[in-house]
């Protein structure tokens, strides 16, 4: 046997260990070089580990949820070309079959004809009786049958129904459920839990909610969607929001910043790298639209779709999940009236979008139906004052209510 030990690789960004999320192989499997053998999770992203050689797996280290240090043994292979599979343990010798004892004589012809005990047989009843039991809410399995072989007759069912007093249908008794499912907190869910806890523990959140009249924005959105090529994805509110946010942050740079706690610095970025909170089958991820300030509306829409789809399909590259300077979050149709989003540390601001609905509003002294959407945002109160946070959202509201101003250079 030629044993090859593969150690946990250095996954960059100062990673000292990684969590085993899932093994794609098991001991005894024959794998080829570059075949994915495991998925591990760092504090930044999920990473697929390929096999460095061709060979048979002879040992693995760690179960899902375990942390393995960089440089520690992760998996071992037998690289011999003809490596035989590990022999299966010998099965215990089966005991000699005992001689069957003669069956006892039947006590009577009736006893001989009785069916052998076993699982409950199917309830016997006519279709009409079954329909009547269904309407009355009666479980036929609880009705004693007087017919041949326990067949339930119409009179058997009627006796049960009438025995209830007034004949009202009594629903079948509810059954108390038992058991507890234990689910290990691993992978993306573990990282989400740690980051949310750290954000709420370390950041004094200041939340601010404002309603925005997006009637004109909805008209523009519908107009632009009508001009889209056939089959092209429809524009949502999100690219408009990002485009407006880019313009607003020019006057509120303190909100486009990250906190470097180790150096005790606030880093105000000239570029706007927008994180887009995205629900995925693995949990919440935040892919990043880089340099949003340099993109057109259609480019923003396309890039938002690309990075969010990559995140949902677990195909986002590491750098596509890092480096955001401010985050936007939207629950879409589940947006509710208001929310209090948690800041994506080390950023200092997050802007949340709630559901847009039509409401009666007073406009020029008259009642009018307008499309209203709330913005729910949170700020790190250590570095963004309440006045500045409110002023930023008011500036964003103005651009969304008058969408032409999003595209006019001041």
C-alpha positions as CSV (number, residue, x, y, z in Angstrom):
1,X,0.0,0.0,0.0
2,X,1.2,3.5,-0.9
3,X,-0.4,5.9,1.6
4,X,-0.8,9.5,0.7
5,X,-1.9,11.9,3.4
6,X,-3.7,15.1,2.4
7,X,-3.8,17.9,5.0
8,X,-6.4,20.7,5.4
9,X,-5.1,23.3,3.0
10,X,-4.6,27.0,3.7
11,X,-7.8,28.6,2.4
12,X,-6.5,32.1,2.6
13,X,-7.7,35.3,4.5
14,X,-5.9,34.2,7.7
15,X,-7.9,31.0,8.0
16,X,-6.6,28.8,10.8
17,X,-9.2,26.1,10.7
18,X,-12.3,25.0,8.7
19,X,-15.5,23.2,9.5
20,X,-16.3,19.9,7.8
21,X,-19.8,20.5,6.3
22,X,-20.2,17.3,4.2
23,X,-18.1,14.4,3.0
24,X,-18.7,13.5,-0.6
25,X,-16.7,10.2,-0.2
26,X,-16.4,7.5,2.4
27,X,-13.7,5.0,3.4
28,X,-13.3,2.4,0.7
29,X,-14.3,4.7,-2.1
30,X,-12.1,4.9,-5.2
31,X,-11.7,8.6,-6.3
32,X,-10.0,10.3,-9.1
33,X,-7.8,13.3,-9.0
34,X,-9.7,16.6,-8.8
35,X,-12.9,14.8,-7.8
36,X,-14.7,16.8,-5.0
37,X,-14.2,14.9,-1.8
38,X,-15.6,17.3,0.8
39,X,-17.2,20.6,1.5
40,X,-15.8,22.8,4.3
41,X,-16.8,26.1,5.7
42,X,-14.6,29.0,6.7
43,X,-15.8,32.2,8.3
44,X,-16.1,33.6,4.8
45,X,-17.6,31.0,2.5
46,X,-18.2,27.3,1.7
47,X,-15.3,25.7,-0.2
48,X,-15.3,22.4,-2.1
49,X,-12.1,20.4,-1.6
50,X,-10.9,18.3,-4.6
51,X,-8.9,15.1,-4.4
52,X,-5.1,15.8,-4.9
53,X,-4.5,12.3,-6.2
54,X,-6.2,9.2,-7.6
55,X,-6.6,6.4,-5.1
56,X,-8.8,4.6,-2.6
57,X,-9.9,6.4,0.6
58,X,-8.5,4.7,3.6
59,X,-9.1,7.3,6.4
60,X,-11.0,10.6,6.9
61,X,-10.8,13.1,9.7
62,X,-13.8,14.8,11.3
63,X,-17.5,14.5,11.0
64,X,-19.9,17.2,9.8
65,X,-19.7,20.0,12.3
66,X,-16.1,19.3,13.4
67,X,-13.3,21.9,13.0
68,X,-10.1,20.7,11.4
69,X,-7.0,22.9,11.7
70,X,-5.1,24.0,8.7
71,X,-2.2,21.6,8.2
72,X,-3.9,18.8,10.1
73,X,-4.6,15.5,8.4
74,X,-7.9,15.6,6.5
75,X,-8.0,12.4,4.4
76,X,-5.6,9.6,3.5
77,X,-5.5,7.6,0.2
78,X,-4.0,4.4,-1.0
79,X,-2.5,5.5,-4.3
80,X,-1.5,2.0,-5.5
81,X,-3.0,1.5,-8.9
82,X,-4.5,-1.9,-8.0
83,X,-5.5,-1.0,-4.4
84,X,-8.0,-3.6,-3.3
85,X,-11.0,-2.7,-1.4
86,X,-10.9,-3.3,2.4
87,X,-12.3,-6.8,3.0
88,X,-15.7,-6.8,4.6
89,X,-15.8,-8.3,8.1
90,X,-16.7,-12.0,8.1
91,X,-20.3,-12.6,8.9
92,X,-21.1,-14.7,11.9
93,X,-21.9,-18.2,11.1
94,X,-25.6,-18.7,10.9
95,X,-26.9,-21.2,13.5
96,X,-28.1,-24.5,12.2
97,X,-31.8,-24.3,11.3
98,X,-33.8,-25.9,14.0
99,X,-36.1,-28.6,13.1
100,X,-39.6,-27.3,12.7
101,X,-41.9,-28.5,15.4
102,X,-45.1,-30.0,14.3
103,X,-48.1,-27.7,14.4
104,X,-50.5,-28.4,17.2
105,X,-53.7,-30.1,16.2
106,X,-56.6,-27.7,15.7
107,X,-59.0,-27.8,18.7
108,X,-62.0,-27.6,16.3
109,X,-62.9,-27.1,12.7
110,X,-63.7,-23.5,13.6
111,X,-60.3,-22.9,15.2
112,X,-58.6,-24.5,12.1
113,X,-60.4,-22.0,9.9
114,X,-59.5,-18.9,12.0
115,X,-56.9,-16.7,10.3
116,X,-53.4,-16.6,11.8
117,X,-52.7,-13.6,13.9
118,X,-51.0,-10.8,12.1
119,X,-51.3,-7.1,11.0
120,X,-54.7,-5.6,11.1
121,X,-56.5,-6.3,7.8
122,X,-58.2,-3.7,5.7
123,X,-61.6,-2.5,7.1
124,X,-64.4,-4.2,5.2
125,X,-67.3,-2.0,4.3
126,X,-69.3,-1.1,1.2
127,X,-68.5,2.2,-0.7
128,X,-71.8,3.7,0.5
129,X,-70.9,2.9,4.1
130,X,-67.5,4.4,3.6
131,X,-68.9,7.6,2.2
132,X,-71.4,8.0,5.1
133,X,-68.6,7.4,7.6
134,X,-66.5,10.1,5.9
135,X,-69.3,12.6,6.0
136,X,-70.0,11.8,9.6
137,X,-66.4,12.0,10.6
138,X,-66.3,8.4,11.9
139,X,-63.1,6.3,11.7
140,X,-64.4,3.0,10.4
141,X,-61.5,1.2,12.2
142,X,-63.3,2.0,15.4
143,X,-66.7,0.6,14.3
144,X,-67.3,-3.1,15.3
145,X,-68.6,-5.0,12.3
146,X,-71.3,-7.6,12.7
147,X,-71.1,-9.1,9.2
148,X,-69.0,-12.0,7.9
149,X,-65.3,-11.6,8.7
150,X,-66.1,-8.4,10.6
151,X,-67.7,-6.6,7.7
152,X,-69.2,-3.3,8.7
153,X,-72.8,-2.9,7.7
154,X,-74.9,0.3,7.4
155,X,-76.7,-0.5,10.6
156,X,-73.3,-1.0,12.5
157,X,-72.3,2.5,11.4
158,X,-75.7,4.0,12.2
159,X,-75.5,2.5,15.7
160,X,-72.2,4.3,16.3
161,X,-73.5,7.6,14.9
162,X,-76.8,7.5,16.8
163,X,-74.9,6.6,20.0
164,X,-73.4,10.0,20.0
165,X,-76.7,11.5,21.2
166,X,-77.8,14.1,18.7
167,X,-76.1,12.5,15.7
168,X,-73.6,15.3,15.3
169,X,-70.4,14.2,13.6
170,X,-67.5,13.8,16.1
171,X,-64.1,14.3,14.6
172,X,-61.5,11.6,15.0
173,X,-59.5,12.0,18.2
174,X,-56.4,14.1,17.9
175,X,-53.2,12.2,18.5
176,X,-50.4,13.7,20.6
177,X,-47.1,13.7,18.7
178,X,-43.9,12.5,20.3
179,X,-40.2,12.9,19.6
180,X,-37.6,15.7,19.2
181,X,-35.4,16.1,16.1
182,X,-31.8,17.1,16.9
183,X,-30.2,19.2,14.2
184,X,-26.5,20.2,14.4
185,X,-25.8,23.8,13.8
186,X,-23.1,23.5,11.2
187,X,-22.0,25.1,7.9
188,X,-23.7,28.3,6.7
189,X,-26.2,28.2,9.6
190,X,-23.4,28.2,12.1
191,X,-21.7,31.2,10.5
192,X,-25.0,33.1,10.3
193,X,-25.6,32.4,14.0
194,X,-22.1,33.6,15.0
195,X,-22.3,36.7,12.9
196,X,-25.8,37.7,14.0
197,X,-24.8,37.2,17.6
198,X,-21.7,39.3,17.2
199,X,-23.5,42.0,15.3
200,X,-26.2,42.4,17.9
201,X,-23.8,42.1,20.9
202,X,-21.2,44.5,19.6
203,X,-23.1,47.1,17.5
204,X,-25.6,49.5,19.1
205,X,-28.2,49.5,16.3
206,X,-30.3,52.6,15.5
207,X,-33.3,51.8,13.3
208,X,-35.2,54.2,11.2
209,X,-38.4,53.6,9.2
210,X,-39.9,55.9,6.5
211,X,-42.7,55.4,4.0
212,X,-42.0,56.2,0.4
213,X,-44.5,57.0,-2.3
214,X,-43.3,54.8,-5.2
215,X,-46.2,55.5,-7.6
216,X,-44.0,57.3,-10.1
217,X,-41.3,54.7,-9.7
218,X,-43.8,52.0,-10.4
219,X,-44.9,53.8,-13.6
220,X,-41.3,54.0,-14.8
221,X,-40.6,50.4,-13.9
222,X,-43.6,49.2,-15.9
223,X,-42.7,51.4,-18.8
224,X,-39.2,50.1,-19.0
225,X,-40.3,46.5,-18.6
226,X,-42.7,47.0,-21.5
227,X,-39.7,48.0,-23.6
228,X,-37.6,45.0,-22.6
229,X,-36.9,42.4,-25.3
230,X,-39.2,39.4,-25.2
231,X,-38.1,36.9,-22.6
232,X,-35.9,39.3,-20.8
233,X,-36.1,39.4,-16.9
234,X,-38.4,42.1,-15.5
235,X,-36.8,45.0,-13.6
236,X,-37.6,44.9,-9.9
237,X,-37.4,47.8,-7.4
238,X,-33.9,46.6,-6.3
239,X,-31.8,48.1,-9.1
240,X,-33.6,51.4,-8.8
241,X,-32.9,51.4,-5.0
242,X,-29.2,50.6,-5.5
243,X,-28.9,53.3,-8.2
244,X,-30.5,55.9,-5.9
245,X,-28.4,54.7,-3.0
246,X,-25.2,55.2,-4.9
247,X,-26.1,58.8,-5.6
248,X,-27.2,59.5,-2.0
249,X,-24.0,58.1,-0.5
250,X,-22.0,60.8,-2.3
251,X,-23.4,63.2,0.3
252,X,-23.4,60.7,3.2
253,X,-20.0,58.9,2.9
254,X,-20.1,58.0,6.6
255,X,-22.7,55.4,5.7
256,X,-20.6,53.8,3.1
257,X,-17.9,52.6,5.5
258,X,-16.6,49.6,7.4
259,X,-15.3,49.5,11.0
260,X,-11.8,48.1,11.4
261,X,-11.9,47.2,15.1
262,X,-8.4,45.9,15.3
263,X,-6.9,49.2,14.1
264,X,-9.6,51.3,15.6
265,X,-10.4,52.9,12.3
266,X,-13.4,53.8,10.1
267,X,-12.7,53.1,6.5
268,X,-14.8,55.3,4.2
269,X,-14.9,53.8,0.7
270,X,-15.0,55.8,-2.5
271,X,-16.4,52.8,-4.3
272,X,-19.9,51.5,-3.4
273,X,-19.8,47.7,-3.1
274,X,-23.4,46.7,-2.4
275,X,-24.1,43.5,-0.5
276,X,-27.5,42.0,-1.4
277,X,-28.9,39.8,1.4
278,X,-30.1,36.6,-0.3
279,X,-32.1,33.7,1.0
280,X,-30.6,30.4,-0.2
281,X,-31.4,26.7,0.6
282,X,-28.3,26.9,2.9
283,X,-29.4,30.0,4.7
284,X,-28.8,33.8,4.3
285,X,-25.8,34.8,2.1
286,X,-24.7,38.3,1.1
287,X,-23.2,38.3,-2.5
288,X,-21.7,41.6,-3.5
289,X,-22.3,43.9,-6.5
290,X,-18.9,45.5,-6.9
291,X,-18.5,49.1,-8.0
292,X,-22.2,49.8,-8.2
293,X,-21.4,53.5,-8.8
294,X,-19.9,52.6,-12.2
295,X,-22.9,50.6,-13.5
296,X,-26.0,51.5,-15.5
297,X,-29.5,50.6,-14.4
298,X,-29.6,47.5,-16.7
299,X,-26.1,46.5,-15.7
300,X,-27.1,46.8,-12.0
301,X,-30.1,44.6,-12.6
302,X,-28.1,42.0,-14.5
303,X,-25.4,41.9,-11.9
304,X,-27.8,41.6,-9.0
305,X,-29.4,38.7,-10.7
306,X,-26.1,37.1,-11.5
307,X,-24.6,37.2,-8.0
308,X,-27.8,36.2,-6.2
309,X,-28.4,33.3,-8.5
310,X,-24.8,32.2,-7.9
311,X,-25.3,32.4,-4.2
312,X,-28.5,30.4,-4.3
313,X,-26.9,27.6,-6.4
314,X,-23.8,27.6,-4.2
315,X,-21.6,28.7,-7.2
316,X,-20.6,32.1,-5.9
317,X,-16.8,32.6,-5.8
318,X,-15.2,33.7,-2.5
319,X,-14.6,37.2,-3.6
320,X,-18.2,37.5,-4.6
321,X,-19.2,37.0,-1.0
322,X,-16.8,39.5,0.5
323,X,-15.9,43.2,0.4
324,X,-19.3,44.9,0.7
325,X,-19.4,48.4,2.1
326,X,-23.2,48.7,2.6
327,X,-26.0,46.1,2.3
328,X,-29.6,46.2,1.0
329,X,-32.1,43.6,2.1
330,X,-35.6,42.9,0.8
331,X,-38.2,40.3,1.8
332,X,-40.1,40.8,-1.5
333,X,-43.8,40.0,-1.2
334,X,-43.2,39.0,2.5
335,X,-41.8,42.4,3.2
336,X,-44.4,43.4,5.8
337,X,-44.9,46.9,7.1
338,X,-41.6,47.4,8.8
339,X,-38.6,45.5,9.9
340,X,-35.4,46.0,11.9
341,X,-32.6,44.6,9.8
342,X,-29.3,43.5,11.5
343,X,-26.2,45.2,10.3
344,X,-23.8,43.1,8.2
345,X,-20.7,43.8,10.2
346,X,-18.2,45.3,9.8
347,X,-20.4,47.7,7.8
348,X,-22.2,50.5,9.5
349,X,-25.5,50.7,7.6
350,X,-28.1,48.4,6.0
351,X,-31.2,49.5,4.0
352,X,-34.2,47.3,4.1
353,X,-37.1,47.3,1.6
354,X,-40.7,46.4,2.7
355,X,-43.7,45.4,0.6
356,X,-45.1,48.0,-1.8
357,X,-48.9,48.2,-1.5
358,X,-51.6,50.6,-2.7
359,X,-53.1,52.8,0.0
360,X,-55.5,55.8,0.2
361,X,-53.4,58.9,0.8
362,X,-54.2,62.6,1.0
363,X,-52.7,64.4,-2.0
364,X,-53.4,68.1,-2.6
365,X,-56.3,68.0,-0.2
366,X,-58.0,65.0,-1.9
367,X,-57.9,61.3,-1.3
368,X,-55.9,59.4,-3.9
369,X,-54.7,55.8,-4.3
370,X,-50.9,55.8,-4.1
371,X,-48.4,53.0,-4.1
372,X,-46.5,53.1,-0.8
373,X,-43.4,51.2,0.3
374,X,-41.5,51.5,3.6
375,X,-37.8,51.7,4.0
376,X,-36.6,50.0,7.2
377,X,-32.9,50.7,7.9
378,X,-30.4,50.2,10.7
379,X,-27.2,52.1,11.5
380,X,-24.2,51.6,13.8
381,X,-24.9,54.4,16.3
382,X,-21.3,54.6,17.3
383,X,-20.3,56.0,13.9
384,X,-23.5,57.3,12.3
385,X,-25.5,59.9,14.2
386,X,-29.3,59.7,14.3
387,X,-29.6,63.0,12.4
388,X,-27.3,61.9,9.6
389,X,-29.1,58.5,9.3
390,X,-32.5,60.1,9.0
391,X,-31.2,62.7,6.6
392,X,-29.7,60.0,4.4
393,X,-33.0,58.0,4.3
394,X,-34.9,61.3,3.5
395,X,-32.6,61.9,0.6
396,X,-33.1,58.4,-0.6
397,X,-36.9,58.8,-0.3
398,X,-36.8,62.0,-2.4
399,X,-34.9,60.2,-5.3
400,X,-37.3,57.2,-5.2
401,X,-40.4,59.4,-5.2
402,X,-39.0,61.4,-8.1
403,X,-37.1,58.7,-10.0
404,X,-35.9,61.0,-12.8
405,X,-33.5,62.6,-10.3
406,X,-31.7,59.2,-9.9
407,X,-30.3,59.7,-13.4
408,X,-29.5,63.4,-13.3
409,X,-26.1,64.5,-12.2
410,X,-26.2,67.2,-9.6
